[in-house]
Amino acid sequence: MTYEEILDFARGLPNAVADKPFEGDFETTVLRHSDTGKWFGILMRVSPRRLGLMDEEPTWILNLKCDPEEGFNLRDAFAGILPAYHMNKLHWLTILPASDVPEELICDLIRSSYALTDKRRK
């Protein structure tokens, strides 16, 4: 899944918006609920070495909130799902969109993260 495909999908969720809230950072994009401002995802470009990978070229990653047990199982099942970069590693995970993670699963995980962070559903 590409950066644009992820953004298009996420913005298609009810009351979901994407913005670039970090001054001077014109790439990192936060996915949030428009009514509460609560994050459900973040897209950022990072050095693979920060993820423990040996590649040299910066890559796009997607961080999403997840159920801790599901996150553990997903990290075991897919090389492209890692402990969250720069977030709580129990409740968030990092997805390498250009990896072995199927597009359908990425969409399911975006929906799940959206639901987990929706205060109206609590």
Solvent accessible surface area in square Angstrom, and as a share of the most:
residue,aa,sasa,rsa
1,M,38,0.17
2,T,78,0.45
3,Y,41,0.16
4,E,97,0.44
5,E,77,0.35
6,I,0,0.00
7,L,8,0.04
8,D,87,0.45
9,F,51,0.21
10,A,1,0.01
11,R,111,0.41
12,G,65,0.62
13,L,25,0.12
14,P,89,0.56
15,N,72,0.37
16,A,11,0.09
17,V,58,0.33
18,A,26,0.20
19,D,52,0.27
20,K,100,0.42
21,P,60,0.38
22,F,84,0.35
23,E,179,0.80
24,G,58,0.55
25,D,49,0.25
26,F,164,0.68
27,E,74,0.33
28,T,14,0.08
29,T,3,0.02
30,V,0,0.00
31,L,0,0.00
32,R,43,0.16
33,H,1,0.01
34,S,60,0.39
35,D,78,0.40
36,T,65,0.38
37,G,26,0.25
38,K,76,0.32
39,W,73,0.26
40,F,1,0.00
41,G,0,0.00
42,I,7,0.04
43,L,0,0.00
44,M,19,0.09
45,R,104,0.38
46,V,13,0.07
47,S,41,0.26
48,P,2,0.01
49,R,125,0.46
50,R,165,0.60
51,L,28,0.14
52,G,64,0.62
53,L,56,0.28
54,M,146,0.65
55,D,90,0.47
56,E,119,0.53
57,E,133,0.60
58,P,70,0.44
59,T,39,0.23
60,W,54,0.19
61,I,0,0.00
62,L,0,0.00
63,N,0,0.00
64,L,1,0.00
65,K,52,0.22
66,C,3,0.02
67,D,64,0.33
68,P,43,0.27
69,E,125,0.56
70,E,64,0.29
71,G,0,0.00
72,F,120,0.50
73,N,80,0.41
74,L,18,0.09
75,R,57,0.21
76,D,110,0.57
77,A,71,0.55
78,F,46,0.19
79,A,84,0.65
80,G,1,0.01
81,I,3,0.01
82,L,30,0.15
83,P,67,0.42
84,A,0,0.00
85,Y,38,0.15
86,H,148,0.66
87,M,47,0.21
88,N,83,0.43
89,K,110,0.47
90,L,102,0.51
91,H,68,0.30
92,W,28,0.10
93,L,0,0.00
94,T,0,0.00
95,I,0,0.00
96,L,22,0.11
97,P,9,0.06
98,A,100,0.78
99,S,49,0.32
100,D,75,0.39
101,V,8,0.05
102,P,66,0.42
103,E,94,0.42
104,E,133,0.60
105,L,35,0.18
106,I,0,0.00
107,C,15,0.09
108,D,61,0.32
109,L,4,0.02
110,I,0,0.00
111,R,112,0.41
112,S,38,0.25
113,S,0,0.00
114,Y,17,0.06
115,A,31,0.24
116,L,63,0.31
117,T,1,0.01
118,D,7,0.04
119,K,117,0.50
120,R,134,0.49
121,R,169,0.62
122,K,170,0.72
